[in-house]
Amino acid sequence: MRKLSILLLLIGIPFMIIEANNLSTQRTKIIRWHKYQKTPISIPIEAIQGENSIEVRFLQKVDEQIIFQVKDQQGNIIFQDVIVTPNEQETYRIDLKGYKVGHYELLYIKKDTTLVGEFEIEHSIP
């Protein structure tokens, strides 16, 4: 039994190392969303944080205006944009240049729905 445990450990170590290496070299982060609504909804966008920006892809057709906001750790709105016809563009880009190191929230606001995603900036972007 002991030999089997050691064998399984030796087989698993290379896979753990490969996974750790892949995670450390990954440059983009997918922003996770928190829903603030009583009824279940599907998340209509995907937001991916790159080195200098956040790219938002629309996954569903949106028929009304939406608001994007970025808030800092103190809850101050440091970015806001209203998009009247979001379906005219496949992706929407939020520039992160000038943002300081810290924790931020990305808000997607549409009528009765507010989704809040969290992201970190680990080094200043000039």
C-alpha positions as CSV (number, residue, x, y, z in Angstrom):
1,M,0.0,0.0,0.0
2,R,2.9,2.4,0.8
3,K,4.5,1.7,-2.5
4,L,1.2,2.5,-4.3
5,S,0.9,5.8,-2.5
6,I,4.4,6.8,-3.4
7,L,3.9,5.7,-7.0
8,L,0.7,7.8,-7.2
9,L,2.5,10.8,-5.7
10,L,5.3,10.5,-8.2
11,I,2.9,10.3,-11.1
12,G,0.9,13.3,-9.9
13,I,3.9,15.7,-9.2
14,P,4.7,16.5,-12.8
15,F,1.0,17.4,-13.5
16,M,1.0,19.7,-10.4
17,I,4.2,21.4,-11.6
18,I,2.8,21.9,-15.1
19,E,-0.4,23.4,-13.8
20,A,1.5,25.7,-11.5
21,N,3.7,26.8,-14.3
22,N,0.7,27.5,-16.6
23,L,-1.0,29.6,-13.9
24,S,2.1,31.7,-13.2
25,T,2.7,32.6,-16.9
26,Q,-1.0,33.5,-17.6
27,R,-1.2,37.2,-18.3
28,T,-5.0,37.6,-18.5
29,K,-7.6,37.1,-15.8
30,I,-11.3,36.5,-16.2
31,I,-13.2,38.7,-13.9
32,R,-15.7,36.8,-11.6
33,W,-19.1,38.3,-11.2
34,H,-21.3,38.7,-8.1
35,K,-25.1,39.1,-8.8
36,Y,-27.2,41.5,-6.9
37,Q,-30.7,40.5,-7.9
38,K,-33.3,38.1,-6.4
39,T,-34.2,36.2,-9.6
40,P,-31.5,34.1,-11.3
41,I,-30.1,35.5,-14.5
42,S,-27.4,34.6,-16.9
43,I,-24.4,36.8,-17.1
44,P,-24.6,38.7,-20.4
45,I,-20.9,39.6,-20.6
46,E,-17.4,38.2,-20.2
47,A,-14.7,40.6,-18.9
48,I,-11.0,39.7,-19.3
49,Q,-8.3,41.7,-17.6
50,G,-5.1,42.2,-19.6
51,E,-2.0,44.1,-18.7
52,N,-3.3,47.6,-19.7
53,S,-7.1,47.1,-20.1
54,I,-10.2,45.2,-19.4
55,E,-12.0,43.8,-22.5
56,V,-15.7,43.2,-22.2
57,R,-17.4,40.9,-24.6
58,F,-21.2,40.9,-25.0
59,L,-22.5,37.3,-24.9
60,Q,-26.1,38.2,-25.3
61,K,-28.0,40.8,-27.2
62,V,-28.7,43.9,-25.1
63,D,-31.7,46.0,-26.0
64,E,-31.2,48.9,-23.6
65,Q,-28.5,51.2,-22.4
66,I,-25.9,49.9,-19.9
67,I,-23.5,51.6,-17.6
68,F,-20.0,50.5,-16.8
69,Q,-18.3,51.8,-13.6
70,V,-15.0,51.1,-12.0
71,K,-14.8,51.8,-8.2
72,D,-11.7,51.9,-6.1
73,Q,-11.2,50.3,-2.6
74,Q,-13.0,53.2,-0.9
75,G,-16.0,52.9,-3.2
76,N,-15.2,56.0,-5.3
77,I,-16.3,55.9,-8.9
78,I,-13.1,56.4,-10.9
79,F,-14.6,55.5,-14.3
80,Q,-18.1,55.6,-15.7
81,D,-19.4,55.2,-19.2
82,V,-22.9,54.9,-20.6
83,I,-23.4,52.8,-23.7
84,V,-26.7,53.4,-25.5
85,T,-26.4,50.7,-28.2
86,P,-24.0,48.1,-27.0
87,N,-24.7,45.6,-29.8
88,E,-22.9,47.8,-32.3
89,Q,-19.6,46.6,-30.9
90,E,-18.5,43.1,-30.1
91,T,-16.1,44.1,-27.4
92,Y,-15.8,47.1,-25.1
93,R,-12.5,48.2,-23.8
94,I,-11.7,49.9,-20.5
95,D,-8.2,51.5,-20.3
96,L,-6.4,50.9,-17.0
97,K,-3.5,53.2,-17.6
98,G,-2.9,55.5,-14.6
99,Y,-4.6,53.1,-12.2
100,K,-2.7,52.5,-9.0
101,V,-1.9,49.1,-7.4
102,G,-5.0,47.9,-5.5
103,H,-8.4,46.2,-5.5
104,Y,-11.1,47.5,-7.8
105,E,-14.7,46.6,-8.7
106,L,-16.2,46.6,-12.2
107,L,-19.9,47.3,-12.2
108,Y,-22.3,46.4,-15.1
109,I,-25.6,48.2,-14.6
110,K,-28.6,47.6,-16.7
111,K,-32.1,48.7,-15.6
112,D,-32.8,46.4,-12.6
113,T,-29.6,44.3,-12.8
114,T,-26.3,45.1,-11.3
115,L,-23.3,42.8,-11.6
116,V,-20.1,43.5,-9.7
117,G,-16.8,42.0,-10.7
118,E,-13.6,42.3,-8.7
119,F,-10.1,42.7,-10.1
120,E,-6.6,43.5,-8.8
121,I,-3.9,45.7,-10.3
122,E,-0.6,44.3,-9.0
123,H,1.7,46.9,-10.5
124,S,1.2,50.5,-11.6
125,I,0.3,51.0,-15.3
126,P,2.0,54.2,-16.6
